[in-house]
Amino acid sequence: MPLIFQKRQNMVEDKDSALDSPTAFTPYEPDADEEYMNADQRAHFRKILNGWKQALMTEVDRTMHHMQDEAANFPDPNDRASQESEFSLELRTRDRERKLLNKINESIARVDRDEYGFCDSCGAEIGIRRLEARPTATLCVDCKSLDEIRERQIAP
């Protein structure tokens, strides 16, 4: 197997997708009479968001080092094309992560303003479990479902 394909395979095997929602946290268990989005819950989500942000930043650094270390001018056109394809895929992924970092930063700002956890459309509680599954969610399940139905109707 050519060296470039071996390195790419190792990179794919070693990498957890940082775009996935964070999974390394203990689910929050609210008390029965606990107020929604109290200080403890906001701290819980701030920790999740900051952890996710840190994981994404680590991936960005790893990619930059990888691209600098692996940048070579291969004499074989096939190897060069493979390397360019690999770099293109990496850069596309990093662009998606950059957009996700913006959403994470917006969510952290919402936590700081005590606006986190409430639907942008109707003002209802988004829900702790939904926010743990997708910490950058800004719509409740009902409004998101309506939004997706509208998107499907508009799409050609």
N, C-alpha and C positions, 0 to 999 in steps of 0.2 A: 504494500500500500504506500503511495507517495507520502512524503513527510507532511505536506500541507494538510492532507486529509486526516492523518493521524492526529495532528494538533487540533484540528477542528473538531474531530470526534471527542477528544479529551475535554475540550472546552465545553461542548454541549453536554457531556455527561456530568461534568463537575458543577454545572451552573443550575441553581434553582432560579426560576423566573422571578425577578424582583417586581415584575408587573402584577403578579398575583397578589391578592389581598394578604395581609400579614397573618401568619398562623401561630406564631410563637408568643402567645399570651394566655393568661388565665381568664376565662369568661367571667364577666361581672355578674354577681348574684345580688340583685337589689332586695332590700327588705320589703315586706308587704306594704308598709306605710311610707316608704321612701319617696321623696319628691323626685320627679323626673329631671334629669340633667342637673343634679346637685353638684357640689364641689368635688365629691369623690368620683362621680361618674365623669365629670369633665377631666379630672386628673387621669383617669383610666384611659380615656380616648386620646388625650394629649400624649400619653406614653406610647400608645399604639401608633399614632400618627408620626411621632418623632422616631420611633424604631423603624418604621417603614421608610421614612425619609432617609435615615442613616443607611439602610440596606441599599436603597437606590443610589445614593452617593458613592457607596463602596463599589457598586457595579460600574458606575461612570469612571471612577479611577482605574478599576481593573481593565476596562476596555481601552482607556487611553494608553496604559502601559503595554497592553497586549499589541495594540496597533503600532506603537513605537518600536517595540521589541521585534515584532514579526515583519515589519516593513522591509521588504527585500525586492530587488529587481531580478526576478527569476528570468533566466535566459529562455526557458521553455514557455511558449505562449499559453499553453494549457495551464501550467502552474500559476502564471501571472493572472490569467482570467479567473482561476479558482480563488486566488487571494483577493482580487478585486471584488468578486462576488461575496466572499466572506465579510470583507470590510463594509460593503454596502449593506448587507443584512445587519451587521452590528450597529451601523450608524442609524438605520431605520428604527431598530429597537431602542437605541438611546434617545431618538427623537420622541418616541412614544413615552419613554420614561421621563423626559423633560416636561412633557405636557402633564404627566401624572404628578410630578413634583410640584407643578404650579397648583394643581388641585389640592394636593396635600397642604401646601402653604396656605391656600385659601381656607381650608378646613381648620387648620391651627388658628388662623386669625378669627374664624367664627367661634372657636372654643374660647378664645381670649375675650371676645365681645359678648359672650353668653348667648350667642345665636345658634350654636351648634345643636343638632339633634331635632330641629324643627323644620318642617316642610316649607320650602320656598314658595310653593304654590298656594297651599291652603292653611299653613300654620300649624297643622297637627303634628303630634309627636311621631318621629320617624321610627323609633323603637330601638332598644339596645341591641337586640340580636341582629337586626338589619345593619346597624352601624358597625357592629363587630365584623359582619361579613363583608361590608363595603364601607369603610370609614369615611370615604369622601362623598357618600350619598347626600344629596340635597333635597330629594323628593321622597315622600312616603310611598308605600307600595301602591296604593290606589292611584295617586297622581302619576307615578312612573308608568303604571300600566296604561293609563289614558294617553300619556305622552307617546308610548310605543305604538299604540293603536293609531294615533294620528300620523306617526312617522310611516307606518305601513300603508296608510291610505294615500299619503302624498307621494310615496316612492313609485317610480314608473314600473 
